[in-house]
Amino acid sequence: MTVTETLKRWWHQLGSPRWFYEISGPWQTGFAVLALLLLAIGTVWGLAIAPMDYQQGNSFRIIYVHVPTAIVSQTVYMLMGAAGLVLLVWRMKLADMVLAAAVPFGMSMTALALFTGAVWGKPTWGAWWVWDARTTSMLVLLFLYFGLYALRQAIPRNEAAGRACAVLALVGTVNIPIIKYSVDWWLTLHQPATFKLTEAPSMPPEMWLPLLLNVLGIYCFFAANLIGRLKLTILERESGTRWVRELIAGRSP
């Protein structure tokens, strides 16, 4: 089998809700275990062991929650934009399910990022909220999540709701580079990015290593959460198929 044929077969399988449901069980368990370990180590290390910042004191420790939630909230939206593109171009059912399953997690992470940012901003800036370019664009992201959730609930047919949400998700991805580069494009109070691929971290290792663990942990948590939600969505939408009826019947006492 050639590489092209292998890729086509994999792409076809990826579009099958049944195939994803059957293979994703170990993935969910693995990601959940990794998330628990990484978040436990990173949080304890960051909140109790890492040294105090020489300027912000102990208030800087909010970054161990704020930064991971802010990063993953943007990644979740980019994933939804990609799923929306796949749905509109290839009509893949699983892409619509990904789009629907990711919204609650992304919405909660964005809200948590804004809340922890406000908690951080009070001792740092002297105010709970400022109409800074970064904070304002993150607020727009939260409204986009709210819009996707409300739009899904407002349209009764899954097919029509999926297409509408796919369009909104794609349009909303324009906001992601605005969030990322807002501190570079405009004069803002918000500090620059904590992690950059092209630069070494500005913090010492004992401060940025626990942050990295929490970022990786929150990604694993998202993966486990997404897989679990996807499996429930698959069972709900495929409830009329033979394989789901057999699966449910096999689980019944």
C-alpha positions in Angstrom: 0.0 0.0 0.0 1.4 3.4 -1.0 1.7 6.4 1.3 -1.1 8.1 -0.6 -3.4 5.1 -0.3 -2.6 4.9 3.4 -3.4 8.6 3.9 -6.7 8.3 2.1 -7.6 5.2 4.2 -6.7 7.1 7.4 -8.7 10.1 6.3 -11.7 8.0 5.5 -11.5 6.2 8.9 -11.1 9.5 10.6 -14.5 10.5 9.3 -16.1 7.5 10.8 -17.7 8.1 14.2 -17.7 4.4 14.9 -14.0 4.0 14.2 -13.1 6.9 16.4 -15.4 5.6 19.2 -13.8 2.1 19.1 -10.1 3.3 19.2 -10.3 6.3 21.5 -10.9 4.6 24.8 -7.2 4.1 25.7 -6.5 7.6 24.5 -8.9 9.1 27.0 -7.5 7.1 29.9 -3.9 8.0 28.9 -4.5 11.7 28.5 -6.5 11.8 31.8 -3.6 10.1 33.7 -1.0 12.4 32.2 -3.2 15.5 32.9 -3.5 14.5 36.6 0.2 13.9 37.0 1.4 17.0 35.1 -1.1 19.4 36.8 -0.5 18.0 40.2 3.3 18.4 39.9 3.2 21.7 38.1 0.6 23.3 40.5 2.4 22.2 43.7 5.7 23.2 42.3 4.5 26.6 41.1 2.4 27.5 44.1 4.5 26.2 46.9 8.1 25.6 45.7 9.0 28.1 43.0 10.7 31.3 44.3 8.9 34.5 44.8 9.1 37.1 42.0 11.3 40.0 42.9 8.8 42.6 41.5 5.4 41.1 41.9 5.9 39.0 45.0 3.7 36.0 45.4 0.9 37.5 43.2 2.8 36.3 40.2 1.9 32.7 41.0 -1.5 33.2 39.4 0.4 32.6 36.1 0.4 28.9 36.8 -3.4 29.0 36.2 -3.8 32.0 34.0 -1.2 31.3 31.3 -2.2 27.6 30.6 -5.9 28.5 30.5 -5.3 31.4 28.2 -3.1 29.4 25.8 -5.5 26.4 25.6 -8.5 28.6 25.1 -7.0 29.9 21.9 -5.9 26.5 20.8 -9.4 25.1 21.3 -10.8 27.8 19.1 -8.2 27.2 16.3 -9.2 23.5 16.5 -12.8 24.5 16.1 -11.9 26.6 13.1 -10.1 23.7 11.5 -13.0 21.4 12.2 -15.4 24.0 10.7 -13.3 24.0 7.5 -13.3 20.2 7.3 -17.0 20.2 7.8 -17.8 22.8 5.1 -15.4 21.2 2.6 -15.6 17.5 3.2 -19.0 17.2 5.1 -17.3 15.1 7.7 -19.7 14.2 10.5 -17.0 13.8 13.1 -15.8 17.4 12.4 -19.2 18.7 13.4 -19.1 16.6 16.6 -15.6 18.0 17.4 -16.9 21.5 16.9 -19.8 20.9 19.2 -17.8 19.0 21.9 -15.0 21.6 22.1 -17.2 24.7 22.8 -18.0 24.1 26.5 -14.3 23.4 27.4 -13.0 26.4 25.4 -15.7 28.7 26.9 -14.8 27.7 30.5 -11.1 28.1 29.9 -11.6 31.5 28.4 -13.7 32.6 31.3 -11.1 31.2 33.8 -8.3 33.0 31.9 -10.2 36.3 32.1 -11.0 35.8 35.8 -7.4 34.9 36.8 -6.2 37.8 34.7 -8.4 40.2 36.7 -7.1 38.7 39.9 -3.6 39.2 38.7 -4.3 42.7 37.3 -5.6 44.2 40.6 -2.2 44.1 42.5 -0.2 44.5 39.3 -2.1 47.3 37.5 -4.2 48.6 40.4 -7.5 47.7 38.7 -9.5 44.5 38.1 -10.1 45.4 34.5 -8.6 47.6 31.9 -9.6 47.9 28.2 -6.2 46.6 27.2 -5.8 45.2 23.7 -5.0 41.7 25.0 -7.8 41.6 27.6 -10.4 43.1 25.2 -9.6 40.6 22.4 -9.8 37.8 25.0 -13.2 39.1 25.9 -14.2 39.0 22.3 -13.1 35.3 22.2 -15.4 34.6 25.2 -18.3 36.2 23.3 -17.5 34.1 20.2 -17.7 31.0 22.4 -21.0 32.2 23.8 -22.2 32.8 20.2 -21.3 29.3 19.1 -23.0 27.8 22.1 -26.2 29.8 21.6 -26.2 29.2 17.8 -26.0 25.5 18.3 -28.9 25.6 20.8 -31.0 27.9 18.6 -31.0 25.7 15.4 -32.8 22.3 15.9 -31.3 20.4 13.0 -27.8 19.2 13.5 -26.8 19.6 9.9 -27.9 23.3 9.7 -26.5 24.1 13.1 -23.2 22.5 12.2 -22.8 24.6 9.0 -23.8 27.8 10.8 -21.3 27.1 13.7 -18.6 26.2 11.2 -18.9 29.5 9.4 -18.8 31.4 12.7 -15.9 29.4 14.0 -13.9 30.2 10.8 -14.7 33.9 10.9 -13.8 34.0 14.6 -10.3 32.7 14.0 -9.4 36.2 12.8 -9.4 37.1 16.5 -6.6 34.6 17.4 -3.7 36.4 15.8 -5.1 39.7 17.3 -4.9 38.1 20.8 -1.4 36.7 20.2 0.2 39.8 18.6 -1.8 42.5 20.4 1.1 43.2 22.8 3.4 43.7 19.8 1.1 45.8 17.6 -0.1 48.2 20.3 1.1 49.8 23.5 -0.5 47.6 26.2 -0.3 47.0 29.9 -0.2 43.3 29.4 3.2 41.7 29.5 4.6 39.9 26.4 4.2 36.2 25.8 5.7 34.0 28.5 6.8 31.3 26.1 8.3 32.0 22.6 9.7 29.4 20.2 12.4 31.7 19.0 13.6 33.0 22.4 14.7 31.5 25.7 12.4 32.0 28.7 13.0 35.2 30.6 12.3 33.4 33.9 14.7 31.0 35.7 14.1 27.3 35.2 12.6 26.8 38.7 9.9 29.2 37.7 9.1 28.3 34.1 9.4 24.6 34.3 6.3 24.2 36.5 4.5 26.5 34.2 5.4 24.3 31.2 4.2 21.3 33.1 0.8 23.0 33.7 0.5 24.0 30.1 1.1 20.4 29.0 -1.2 19.2 31.7 -4.1 21.4 30.6 -3.6 20.3 27.0 -3.9 16.6 28.2 -6.9 17.6 30.2 -8.5 19.1 27.1 -7.7 16.0 25.1 -9.3 13.7 27.7 -12.3 16.0 28.0 -12.8 16.3 24.2 -12.6 12.5 23.7 -15.1 11.9 26.4 -17.5 14.5 25.0 -17.0 13.2 21.5 -17.9 9.6 22.6 -21.1 10.8 24.2 -22.0 12.9 21.2 -21.4 10.0 18.9 -23.7 7.7 20.9 -26.4 10.4 20.9 -26.2 11.2 17.2 -25.6 7.6 16.0 -28.3 6.1 18.4 -30.3 4.8 15.4 -27.5 2.8 13.9 -27.1 -0.9 14.4 -23.7 -0.8 16.0 -24.8 1.6 18.7 -27.9 -0.5 19.5 -25.7 -3.6 19.7 -23.2 -1.7 21.9 -26.0 -0.6 24.3 -27.6 -4.0 24.3 -24.2 -5.6 25.1 -23.8 -3.3 28.1 -27.3 -4.0 29.5 -27.5 -6.5 32.3 
